[in-house]
Amino acid sequence: MVILGIVLSIGAQITQDVRDAMTTDSTAYNASNHATVAIGELAEWQSTIATVIAAVVIIGLLMSGFGAFLYFKE
């Protein structure tokens, strides 16, 4: 998750730099502006992604423990 945050911040900075280097009526300006908005939207979902990953790990551990309990039960 840390690496994803770093990549998103660097990507947003690069697209902002490209946007600032272009004139406002060019296609590259519009594309980089939309890319910056998209990266920001993805960054907002980062906490939800982390929560889902944590839930998957916890549920997996619980199911593994329950399976081991049933396997070794006599």
QUIJOFEN-V154836 format. One line per field, one symbol per residue. burial: # if it has 24 or more other ideal C-beta (glycine too) atoms within 12 Angstrom, else .. Layout:
BEGIN
burial=???
END
This chain:
BEGIN
burial=.......#...#..#...#............#..##..#...#...............................
END
